[in-house]
Amino acid sequence: MSPEQPPASVDLPATHTAPVVITGATSGLGLATARAMAKQGIPLILAVRNMAKGQEVAAALLRSGVRVAVRRLDLANLATVKSFTDGLIEDGVIPRAIICNAGVQTFDRLQRSADQFELTMATNVLGHVALLDPLLSHMAPGSRVITLGSETHRGGLRAFGFPGALLDLQTGVHRHGLRGRRVLGRSWYPGREF
Ligand SMILES: NC(=O)c1ccc[n+]([C@@H]2O[C@H](COP(=O)([O-])OP(=O)(O)OC[C@H]3O[C@@H](n4cnc5c(N)ncnc54)[C@H](OP(=O)(O)O)[C@@H]3O)[C@@H](O)[C@H]2O)c1
């Protein structure tokens, strides 16, 4: 679809009751984001690979009275990504924002995803693309996609033959996916905002 074409059809309006999906909400920045949003009363879907950890985080967040659901999403396993997106669409749960936060960096030894892609590429890029792709056309105008990247590539780091700009690619791919839609995209490198 070219940027000039009308945006994809919108099935449900974004309302203040629609949830925000956060990938990797079980630790670090994802957890901090979930806590900050829960404090503001924003309904959340914690998209996590470890359900026990996710339930533990949700139990703590629920104490603030906010609506929190935990759904399984292993970005390094494309079948679970499809189950996650199918589940949301079937349940009529259309997020008002998706925060693509989960990420790994595997520089010490080559690791592969369930689908045999290099693990950093699979988790940070392919998994998130597979997550966004089926959901974007359902999201209402004004919905948001927020991507966390990294400045790592600036040091010229190379991981297993992929250019160090891997995480920039993540950002670029997401921007491309947003073209022609009325969903707003923001990319954020911790410590720097674009
Ligand atoms: N912290 C920094 O200074 C910094 C700097 C630059 C960029 N970033 C970027 O910011 C984001 C968050 O960083 P962070 O430091 O908060 O990372 P973190 O503490 O290591 O947390 C990463 C999160 O991603 C989840 N995750 C990993 N693999 C996954 C998979 N296959 N499927 C689903 N979830 C998965 C982890 O789940 P588990 O709990 O199950 O392990 C965890 O919740 C990352 O994208 C990172 O590249 C961070």
The ligand as a Gaussian input file, in Angstrom:
#p B3LYP/6-31G(d) Opt

LIG

0 1
 N       18.052000      -0.985000      29.513000
 C       18.774000      -0.253000      28.659000
 O       19.662000       0.497000      29.037000
 C       18.489000      -0.315000      27.182000
 C       19.352000       0.348000      26.319000
 C       19.092000       0.288000      24.945000
 C       17.982000      -0.385000      24.466000
 N       17.161000      -1.020000      25.336000
 C       16.003000      -1.719000      24.765000
 O       14.882000      -1.546000      25.607000
 C       14.112000      -2.741000      25.642000
 C       13.937000      -3.209000      27.078000
 O       15.220000      -3.342000      27.666000
 P       15.383000      -3.847000      29.159000
 O       16.740000      -3.405000      29.595000
 O       14.202000      -3.435000      29.980000
 O       15.427000      -5.426000      28.947000
 P       15.235000      -6.620000      30.004000
 O       15.197000      -6.115000      31.407000
 O       16.272000      -7.636000      29.640000
 O       13.785000      -7.159000      29.670000
 C       13.551000      -7.750000      28.442000
 C       12.130000      -8.237000      28.423000
 O       11.936000      -8.880000      27.170000
 C       11.321000     -10.143000      27.413000
 N       11.644000     -11.087000      26.364000
 C       12.855000     -11.540000      25.979000
 N       12.724000     -12.431000      24.995000
 C       11.397000     -12.545000      24.752000
 C       10.625000     -13.328000      23.861000
 N       11.192000     -14.215000      23.030000
 N        9.282000     -13.191000      23.857000
 C        8.680000     -12.321000      24.714000
 N        9.353000     -11.574000      25.594000
 C       10.703000     -11.682000      25.615000
 C       11.902000     -10.566000      28.761000
 O       11.078000     -11.591000      29.311000
 P       11.578000     -12.566000      30.523000
 O       11.245000     -11.863000      31.798000
 O       10.779000     -13.802000      30.310000
 O       13.063000     -12.774000      30.338000
 C       11.823000      -9.267000      29.518000
 O       10.523000      -9.042000      30.004000
 C       14.838000      -3.755000      24.758000
 O       14.228000      -3.785000      23.485000
 C       16.256000      -3.218000      24.684000
 O       16.905000      -3.565000      23.469000
 C       17.389000      -1.021000      26.673000

